[in-house]
Amino acid sequence: MSRPAMLLVDHDEASRLQLKERIAAICPPGMEVLVARSAEEGLGILYSLREQHRTIELVIAMQGMPGIPGGRFLEIVNAQFAGVGKILLSGKPSLDEAIYAINNAGLDKYIPTPWDPEDVKFTITALLRQREMKLLNEKLLSDLQVRNQQLTSALGNLEQARHDLEGSYIQTVESLAIALEAKDRYTAGHSQRVAKFARLIARSLGMPQGEVDIVGQVALLHDIGKIGMLDKILNKPANLTPEEREAIKTHPVVGAQILAPVATFSKHVEGIKHHHEMFDGTGYPGRLKGTDIPLSARIVCLADAFDAMTSTRPYRVGLPLEFAIQEMQKMSGRQFCPDCVEAFVRVLQSTAGAGELAASAPAAPPVPRATDEGEGQASHDDAEPRVQLPTGT
Ligand SMILES: [Fe+2]
């Protein structure tokens, strides 16, 4: 590493040697003290130091030099060597001279004669210390900016990781929900179809894309609370006992309890908990009424019922679209939110809606199970409208 340097410019040889000796005695180790007899020689030394990429700490100049005086010399130094400390020594001190030099040469100190050697020593020591502190501050500031950039980058990575983790968690739970209903071929694909219908309703209501996505996820997970229920109840081929029916009715609350501890699902929990509420206040678990029912729950309630009506179950065939529309309109304001019904019917009656519905329909009706032919075969699905549905063949 190249040595830092200090330059003393004084035309008087005796004075120059005496000053150099004093300055060298107080300089930090490693500092080289250079001397010049004139401003021109001093500038030559400074240009040479700069070419060698050496740090110039301080330039001390005598005012009364022949040729270019010390004040003017330091003005040139100030213009061409930014950040260099500057001291002007004057044998014939004047206030005007001091003010001019301070304003135009960026002077750090003006020392008139007769100067006290201790004062010169103190000034140089203080200036060097001040410069050292300034450099240290600049380095600390630079380090701080680097750390800030690193921290910002780390926070960005952390946010991305959180986002990825949320995405994979949602996918895991969605897969779980799909796997849950895939155990029974008659309900397989139900949640995915409900999610598709719920998205159609949400879009038709003019909801923003972010909320449409949440409604779709609520629909996909709406029956996740059934995960802890016994298959013998869920797939019971006969009517449920009152106790079994009450047990099944806990699934919206159980689903909400499963997802509530996970921050990712904070916007989903209420929709899942209330997807069996009726618009007239006769549903469960909260007997909420009208718009007290979360919008996502009202949408999923309708989409759930629509899929229950139009898909073929062991105990009946799916209803035609026109009949399902009539039933939804009949139950509008009672079981279903009128705004949701209107929005859904509008999209179902459009060309695009018909296409979406056709794409969601099973390729062929499933074959009824042998056990379904037994007595009392019935729906365990509260999503279906309260109207009497035609029985299966
Ligand atoms: Fe449900």
Residues whose N, C-alpha, C, O or C-beta is under 5 A from the ligand:
A	BS01	LIG	H222 D223
